[in-house]
Amino acid sequence: LLCPDASEALELLDMCLYITDPDPAVYQLRSPKSSNISVCLFTDFDSETNEEQAPEPTMTRLKSTVLDMWSMNSKSNGALAWSASTDFKCNETFHEEFYSNFSCNATLIEKNFETDMNLNFHNLFMIGLRVILLKVAGFNLLMTLQLWSR
């Protein structure tokens, strides 16, 4: 979740994007519930890009993280900054190409949610193996106790 309020989710577009070589971009995200909190998302920048510390004392900024996008077989760098200041500007924060405001809407993101069938199968398979292991261990314990009691 990238929104200031943890109960909200992020939806940028209602369509699928197939990006082969993403360029660095900055998105300013605002919650429709509170107009004074703004979050900046800086995505797809090089690992060599040196992001200096927060220029404003009222701004909080996280160090960059690497996101593994297995669907595109690539990795993407991302950084977040936010502030409760009303004059907070994302393009001044990251000095990159800027995209205008996007609002957070948790109900729209549910339409695009898909489960991974392979991950579900592997989880179910592991649960099955654990159940079998517990049954075998229990059976061995009962047989050992029965043989000792004779």
Phi, psi and omega per residue, in radians:
L1 nan 2.290 -3.071
L2 -1.938 0.038 -3.101
C3 -1.578 2.744 -3.134
P4 -1.056 -0.623 3.138
D5 -1.639 2.184 -3.050
A6 -1.170 -0.309 3.139
S7 -1.444 -0.092 -3.127
E8 -1.832 2.703 3.106
A9 -2.132 2.951 -3.055
L10 -1.847 2.321 2.976
E11 -2.356 2.093 -3.112
L12 -1.577 -0.819 -3.071
L13 -2.439 2.761 3.077
D14 -1.634 0.321 -3.112
M15 -2.362 2.821 3.092
C16 -1.473 2.376 3.101
L17 -1.922 2.276 3.076
Y18 -1.920 1.678 -3.059
I19 -1.777 2.117 -3.136
T20 -1.614 -0.677 3.129
D21 -2.362 1.512 -3.039
P22 -1.218 2.455 3.067
D23 -1.672 2.675 3.078
P24 -1.046 2.433 -3.128
A25 -2.587 2.684 3.097
V26 -2.103 2.262 3.100
Y27 -2.047 2.347 3.048
Q28 -1.792 2.140 -3.071
L29 -1.958 2.267 3.112
R30 -2.214 2.451 3.086
S31 -1.419 2.367 3.093
P32 -1.196 -0.325 -3.117
K33 -1.409 -0.597 -3.138
S34 -2.302 2.064 -3.074
S35 -1.466 -0.163 -3.070
N36 -1.599 -0.217 3.126
I37 -1.770 2.261 -3.138
S38 -2.288 2.432 3.134
V39 -2.102 2.375 3.066
C40 -1.914 2.272 3.092
L41 -1.991 2.074 3.130
F42 -1.879 2.042 -3.025
T43 -2.129 2.768 2.956
D44 1.032 0.671 3.077
F45 -1.697 2.813 -3.123
D46 -1.174 2.708 3.080
S47 -1.162 -0.450 -3.124
E48 -1.397 -0.209 -3.132
T49 -1.136 2.185 -3.126
N50 -1.703 1.906 3.127
E51 -1.623 1.961 -3.120
E52 -1.237 2.990 -3.081
Q53 -1.214 2.987 -3.068
A54 -1.022 2.232 3.141
P55 -1.319 -0.384 -3.114
E56 -1.900 2.510 3.117
P57 -1.225 -0.375 -3.128
T58 -1.552 0.003 -3.063
M59 -1.729 2.409 3.047
T60 -1.871 2.392 -3.073
R61 -2.422 2.290 3.104
L62 -1.594 2.641 3.046
K63 -1.167 2.769 -3.102
S64 -1.206 2.615 3.090
T65 -2.191 2.747 3.112
V66 -1.825 2.165 3.116
L67 -1.789 2.229 3.118
D68 -1.597 1.904 -3.136
M69 -1.702 1.590 -3.036
W70 -1.181 -0.408 3.138
S71 -1.214 -0.471 3.115
M72 -1.888 0.073 -3.110
N73 0.910 0.799 3.130
S74 -2.580 3.020 3.085
K75 -2.108 2.647 -3.103
S76 -2.357 2.376 3.069
N77 -1.548 2.476 3.113
G78 -2.475 2.578 3.102
A79 -2.443 2.602 3.133
L80 -2.130 2.544 2.999
A81 -2.520 2.493 3.094
W82 -2.582 2.787 -3.112
S83 -2.734 2.665 3.053
A84 -1.638 0.065 3.137
S85 -1.280 2.447 -3.125
T86 -1.314 -0.387 -3.129
D87 -1.772 0.450 -3.137
F88 -1.279 2.163 -3.099
K89 -2.095 2.186 -3.114
C90 -1.247 -0.640 -3.107
N91 -1.168 -0.458 3.062
E92 -1.391 -0.400 -3.088
T93 -1.329 -0.826 -3.045
F94 -1.895 -0.164 3.104
H95 0.960 0.820 3.129
E96 -2.345 3.080 3.094
E97 -1.011 2.343 -2.965
F98 -1.999 2.390 3.063
Y99 -2.003 2.477 -3.004
S100 -1.188 -3.075 -2.987
N101 -1.101 2.517 2.980
F102 -2.219 2.393 3.125
S103 -1.643 2.756 -3.131
C104 -1.623 2.320 3.128
N105 -2.532 1.927 -3.060
A106 -1.265 -0.475 -3.081
T107 -1.306 -0.531 -3.114
L108 -1.338 -0.487 -3.119
I109 -1.231 -0.457 -3.127
E110 -1.145 -0.471 3.125
K111 -1.148 -0.563 -3.078
N112 -1.655 0.031 -3.081
F113 -1.326 2.238 3.093
E114 -2.277 2.526 3.078
T115 -1.628 2.725 3.111
D116 -1.636 2.013 -3.084
M117 -1.116 -0.686 3.138
N118 -1.129 -0.735 3.125
L119 -1.132 -0.726 3.102
N120 -1.105 -0.725 3.124
F121 -1.114 -0.769 -3.141
H122 -1.118 -0.712 3.096
N123 -1.101 -0.779 3.124
L124 -1.129 -0.706 3.115
F125 -1.089 -0.755 3.129
M126 -1.141 -0.679 3.091
I127 -1.111 -0.735 3.096
G128 -1.067 -0.765 3.110
L129 -1.103 -0.667 3.115
R130 -1.156 -0.689 3.101
V131 -1.112 -0.779 3.110
I132 -1.078 -0.754 3.124
L133 -1.059 -0.758 3.118
L134 -1.131 -0.679 3.109
K135 -1.141 -0.748 3.130
V136 -1.122 -0.774 3.134
A137 -1.115 -0.736 3.102
G138 -1.122 -0.740 3.112
F139 -1.100 -0.773 3.111
N140 -1.083 -0.712 3.122
L141 -1.113 -0.784 3.128
L142 -1.118 -0.740 3.126
M143 -1.137 -0.689 3.115
T144 -1.116 -0.788 3.119
L145 -1.119 -0.655 3.129
Q146 -1.172 -0.706 3.118
L147 -1.200 -0.610 3.127
W148 -1.215 -0.553 -3.091
S149 -1.293 -0.238 -3.132
R150 -1.405 nan nan
